[in-house]
Amino acid sequence: MPTVSLCMIVKDEEMHIARCLDSIAELVDEIIIVDTGSSDRTVEIVSDYTSKIFSYPWKDDFSDARNFSFSKASMDYCMWMDADDILEETQKEKFLQLKRTLAPETDMVMMKYHTSFDEAGNPSFSYFRERWIRNCPQYRWIGAVHEVIPPSGNIVYSEIAICHKKMKAGDPDRNLNIYRKLIAEGAYLDPRQQYYYGRELYYHKQYKEAVLVLEQFLSAEGGWTENKIEACSVCADCYSRLGQEESALNTLLRSMSFDLPRAELCCEIGKYFMEHGNYHHAVYWYETALSRPKNNGLGGFVLPDCYDYVPYLQLCVCFDKLGDRKKAEEYNKQAGACKPYSKAYLYNKRYFDSL
C-alpha cells in the first residue's frame, strides 16, 4: 500500500489548522508543516500532530514554499492541503480504499476541490486539482501565485473531494500585490499566470485593465483551453460592467471558438438575452445548457447548477414572460426537484399557487 506525506504551508492559522488536521491526520503516514512566520498559536497547535515542523522565510512565492514542504517529505506520495481545507467524514473510507487499491505506476491523483456551497451545504463550485503527487524531483510547483504542478505521467481521477471552508477572510490584496511586484521586477508571466492576473484585476474591479490583460491572453498562442473559455466569461462580465454590452456578448460567443459550448457559458448567454428582453433567444440558450454533458475530467471550473437547476429556473421565468404559464410552472417543478429548499423555487411555487 502506498504511503502519503501531507505537506502544508501555514501562517497564523490557529482558527483553522486543528479542524483540518483532525480530518486527515489518521489517514496519512507523515505530516510536514512549513510555517511562514506565524505570530499566533499555529506552531503550538500543530506540534500535537507532528514533530516535523519547519520554518520558511516568506518570499512572496507560493511555489517556492510548497516545493520546500515537498522536499521534507519521505513517503511515496506528497499530498497538499490548505489550513482551511477539510476532508469530510463521508470521504474517509474512500480515501483509505484509494490507498489500498492505487496502481503502483500512478504518478498523480486528481481529486475534486469543492470551494463554494449552496444554502443546503451542497457544492456549487468545483474543479479537479492535483492532490497526491509522486514524491520525485520531476514534480514541482510552478507559479508564484495560483501555483500548480502541471499534470503529467500516469494520472488517476478520483471522486474523493476536499472541501475548502474558510472561517475568516484572508488578505484580499495579497495575490494582486504579488503580481504587481513580479511585473515591476520585469518577470515574465506565462499564459496561465497572465490569465490569473486578469482574474485578480477583475476581482478588484479594475475592469479596463482586466480586459486588456485577458484580451491579450485570449489572442496569444498557448494557454490551456479551459482557461481560455473561462477568460471569455470573466472578460465578458468586465465589458458588461463597462457598459459595452455588444462586446460582452461577442466575447461569450467567442468561447465556442475554443471548444464545444459549456453549460456555464450557455447560461451566461441566456442571461444576456433574458436581461435584454429577448426571451425566445434566452430559451434557446438555456435549453442548450440542459443538453450539455458535465465533463469533470476536463479540469476546468464546474458550476453544477448550470447543468440543471439554473436553466430550469430561468426557463420558468422566460416562459412566464412569454405567457406560457403551464410550461413555466413545469420548469419550476424541475428546478424544485433539483433543490427543494431553494428560496427562488419556493417563491415561484407560491406565485403559481396564487394564480
C-alpha positions in Angstrom: 0.0 0.0 0.0 1.4 3.4 -0.9 2.4 5.9 1.8 1.4 9.6 1.8 3.1 12.7 3.2 0.7 15.5 4.0 2.7 18.7 3.2 1.2 22.0 4.3 2.4 25.7 4.3 0.8 27.7 7.0 0.8 31.2 8.7 -1.5 32.4 11.5 -3.9 29.6 11.1 -4.9 28.9 14.7 -8.6 29.2 13.8 -8.4 26.5 11.1 -5.5 24.2 11.5 -6.8 21.7 14.1 -10.0 21.2 12.2 -8.0 20.4 9.0 -5.6 18.1 10.7 -8.3 16.3 12.7 -10.0 15.4 9.4 -6.9 13.9 7.8 -4.2 13.0 10.3 -5.2 9.4 10.9 -5.3 8.7 7.1 -1.8 9.9 6.1 1.6 8.4 7.1 3.5 11.7 7.7 2.7 15.3 8.3 5.0 18.1 7.2 4.3 21.6 8.4 6.1 24.6 6.9 5.4 27.7 8.9 6.0 31.0 7.0 6.0 33.3 10.0 3.1 32.8 12.3 2.6 35.1 15.3 -0.3 33.2 16.8 -0.6 29.7 18.3 -0.3 27.8 14.9 3.0 26.2 15.6 1.9 25.2 19.1 -1.2 23.6 17.8 0.4 21.6 15.0 3.0 20.2 17.4 0.3 18.0 18.8 0.1 16.3 15.4 3.7 16.1 14.2 7.3 16.9 15.1 8.2 17.7 11.5 7.7 21.5 11.7 9.9 23.7 9.6 10.3 27.5 9.4 10.5 29.2 6.0 11.2 32.8 5.2 8.3 34.0 3.1 9.4 35.2 -0.4 6.0 36.1 -2.0 6.2 32.8 -3.9 3.8 30.0 -3.1 5.5 27.5 -5.3 8.8 28.0 -3.6 7.2 27.4 -0.2 5.3 24.3 -1.4 8.4 22.9 -3.0 10.2 23.4 0.3 7.5 21.4 2.0 7.7 18.6 -0.6 11.5 18.5 -0.1 10.9 17.4 3.5 8.6 14.5 2.6 9.8 10.9 2.8 6.7 8.9 1.7 5.7 7.6 -1.7 3.3 10.5 -2.5 3.1 14.1 -1.4 -0.3 15.4 -0.7 -1.1 19.1 -0.1 -3.9 20.8 1.7 -4.5 24.4 2.9 -5.2 25.0 6.5 -8.9 25.9 5.8 -9.4 22.7 3.8 -11.1 19.6 5.3 -11.8 16.0 4.3 -15.4 15.3 5.2 -16.2 12.2 7.2 -18.1 10.7 4.2 -14.8 10.8 2.2 -12.5 9.0 4.7 -13.3 5.4 3.7 -13.0 6.3 0.0 -9.6 7.8 0.9 -8.4 4.6 2.6 -9.9 2.5 -0.3 -7.8 4.5 -2.7 -4.7 3.8 -0.7 -5.5 0.1 -0.8 -6.2 -0.1 -4.5 -4.0 2.5 -6.1 -2.0 1.1 -9.0 1.8 1.3 -8.3 2.5 3.0 -11.6 0.3 6.0 -10.7 2.1 9.3 -10.8 -0.6 11.7 -9.8 -4.1 11.6 -8.3 -6.6 14.3 -9.2 -9.3 14.9 -6.6 -12.3 17.2 -6.6 -12.0 20.5 -4.8 -15.2 22.0 -3.6 -14.7 25.7 -2.9 -18.3 27.1 -2.8 -21.5 25.8 -1.3 -25.3 26.5 -1.6 -27.8 27.2 1.2 -28.0 23.4 1.9 -24.3 22.9 2.0 -24.1 21.2 -1.3 -21.1 22.0 -3.6 -21.9 24.8 -6.1 -18.4 25.3 -7.5 -15.9 22.5 -8.0 -12.9 21.6 -10.1 -10.2 18.9 -10.1 -6.8 19.6 -8.5 -3.6 17.5 -8.3 -3.8 16.2 -4.8 -1.4 13.2 -4.5 1.8 13.7 -6.4 4.6 11.1 -6.7 7.5 12.1 -4.5 10.3 12.7 -7.0 12.1 15.7 -8.5 10.1 15.6 -11.7 7.0 17.0 -10.0 7.5 20.5 -8.6 5.2 23.5 -8.2 5.4 26.5 -10.6 3.8 30.0 -10.4 4.3 32.5 -7.5 0.5 32.7 -7.2 -2.2 30.2 -8.1 0.6 27.7 -8.2 0.2 24.4 -10.0 2.1 21.1 -10.7 1.3 20.5 -14.4 -0.4 17.1 -14.7 1.8 14.5 -16.4 2.6 10.8 -16.3 0.0 8.2 -15.2 -2.9 10.2 -13.9 -5.9 8.9 -11.9 -9.1 10.9 -11.4 -10.8 10.2 -8.1 -14.2 11.3 -6.9 -12.8 11.9 -3.5 -13.4 15.6 -2.6 -11.6 18.1 -0.4 -13.7 21.0 0.9 -12.4 24.5 1.2 -14.2 26.1 4.0 -12.9 29.5 5.3 -13.7 30.7 8.8 -12.1 34.1 8.3 -11.3 36.3 5.3 -7.7 36.4 4.1 -5.8 39.4 2.7 -7.8 40.3 -0.5 -4.9 42.2 -2.0 -2.2 39.6 -1.5 -2.3 37.9 -4.9 -2.6 41.2 -6.9 0.3 42.7 -5.0 2.5 39.7 -5.8 1.6 40.0 -9.5 2.3 43.7 -9.4 5.7 43.1 -7.8 6.6 40.4 -10.4 5.7 42.8 -13.2 7.6 45.7 -11.7 10.7 43.4 -11.5 10.3 42.5 -15.1 9.2 38.9 -14.6 7.6 37.0 -17.5 4.0 35.9 -16.8 3.3 32.6 -18.6 -0.2 32.2 -20.1 -1.6 30.6 -17.0 -0.3 33.4 -14.8 -1.5 36.0 -17.2 -5.0 34.5 -17.0 -5.0 34.6 -13.2 -3.6 38.1 -13.2 -6.5 39.2 -15.3 -8.9 37.5 -12.8 -7.3 39.3 -9.9 -7.8 42.6 -11.6 -11.4 41.7 -12.2 -11.9 40.8 -8.5 -10.5 44.2 -7.7 -13.0 45.9 -10.1 -10.2 47.2 -12.3 -12.2 46.2 -15.3 -10.4 48.2 -18.0 -7.1 46.8 -17.1 -8.5 43.3 -16.7 -9.9 43.5 -20.3 -6.5 44.4 -21.7 -4.8 41.5 -19.9 -7.5 39.0 -20.7 -7.8 40.0 -24.3 -4.1 39.6 -24.7 -4.3 36.2 -23.1 -7.1 35.2 -25.5 -5.3 36.4 -28.6 -2.0 34.8 -27.8 -0.9 31.3 -28.7 -0.7 28.8 -25.9 -2.7 28.7 -22.8 -5.0 26.0 -21.5 -8.3 25.6 -23.3 -10.3 25.7 -20.1 -8.6 28.9 -19.1 -9.4 30.4 -22.5 -13.1 29.5 -22.1 -13.2 30.8 -18.5 -11.4 34.0 -19.6 -14.2 34.7 -22.1 -16.7 34.6 -19.2 -14.6 36.9 -17.0 -13.8 39.3 -19.8 -17.4 39.5 -20.9 -18.5 40.5 -17.4 -15.8 43.2 -17.5 -17.3 44.5 -20.7 -20.8 44.4 -19.3 -19.7 46.4 -16.2 -18.1 48.9 -18.5 -21.3 49.3 -20.4 -20.0 47.6 -23.5 -22.9 45.2 -24.0 -22.1 44.1 -27.6 -18.5 43.3 -26.7 -19.8 41.3 -23.7 -22.0 39.1 -26.0 -19.3 38.7 -28.6 -16.8 37.6 -26.0 -19.2 35.0 -24.6 -19.8 33.7 -28.1 -16.1 33.7 -28.7 -15.7 30.9 -26.1 -17.1 28.5 -28.6 -14.1 29.0 -30.9 -12.0 27.1 -28.4 -14.3 24.1 -27.8 -17.9 22.9 -27.8 -20.2 25.1 -25.6 -20.1 24.7 -21.9 -23.3 24.9 -19.9 -21.8 27.6 -17.8 -21.3 29.9 -20.9 -24.7 28.9 -22.3 -26.4 30.1 -19.1 -24.5 33.4 -19.3 -25.5 33.9 -22.9 -29.1 33.1 -21.9 -28.9 35.6 -19.1 -27.7 38.2 -21.6 -30.7 37.8 -23.8 -33.1 37.5 -20.9 -31.9 40.8 -19.4 -32.4 42.4 -22.8 -36.0 41.1 -23.1 -35.3 38.6 -25.9 -36.9 35.6 -24.2 -37.0 33.4 -27.3 -33.2 33.6 -27.7 -32.8 33.1 -23.9 -34.9 29.9 -24.1 -32.7 28.5 -26.8 -29.5 29.0 -24.8 -31.0 27.7 -21.5 -32.3 24.6 -23.3 -28.8 24.2 -24.8 -27.3 24.3 -21.4 -29.6 21.5 -20.3 -28.3 19.4 -23.2 -24.6 19.8 -22.5 -22.8 17.0 -20.7 -21.0 17.7 -17.5 -17.4 16.7 -18.0 -15.5 17.0 -14.8 -12.5 15.3 -16.3 -11.6 18.4 -18.4 -10.3 20.0 -15.2 -11.9 23.4 -15.6 -14.1 25.2 -13.1 -17.5 23.5 -12.9 -20.8 25.1 -11.8 -23.0 22.1 -11.3 -26.2 24.2 -11.1 -25.7 25.4 -14.7 -26.4 21.8 -15.9 -29.9 21.6 -14.4 -31.1 23.9 -11.6 -30.2 27.3 -13.2 -31.6 26.7 -16.7 -34.8 25.1 -15.2 -35.3 28.2 -13.0 -34.6 30.7 -15.8 -36.7 28.8 -18.3 -39.5 29.1 -15.8 -39.1 32.9 -15.9 -38.8 33.1 -19.7 -41.9 31.1 -20.4 -43.8 33.1 -17.8 -42.8 36.3 -19.6 -43.9 34.6 -22.9 -47.3 33.9 -21.4 -46.9 30.1 -21.3 -47.7 29.6 -17.6 -48.1 25.9 -17.8 -44.6 25.4 -19.2 -43.2 27.9 -16.8 -44.7 26.0 -13.8 -43.4 22.7 -15.1 -39.8 24.1 -15.3 -40.2 25.5 -11.8 -41.1 22.0 -10.6 -38.0 20.6 -12.2 -35.9 23.3 -10.5 -37.5 22.2 -7.3 -36.7 18.6 -7.9 -33.0 19.7 -8.0 -33.2 22.0 -5.0 -36.4 21.6 -3.0 -35.0 24.1 -0.4 -34.3 26.8 -2.9 -35.8 30.2 -2.0 -36.3 31.1 -5.7 -38.2 27.8 -6.4 -40.4 28.3 -3.3 -41.1 31.9 -4.2 -42.1 30.8 -7.7 -44.3 28.0 -6.3 -46.2 30.4 -4.2 -46.6 32.6 -7.2 -48.1 29.8 -9.3 -50.3 28.6 -6.5 -51.8 32.1 -6.2 -52.8 32.3 -9.8 
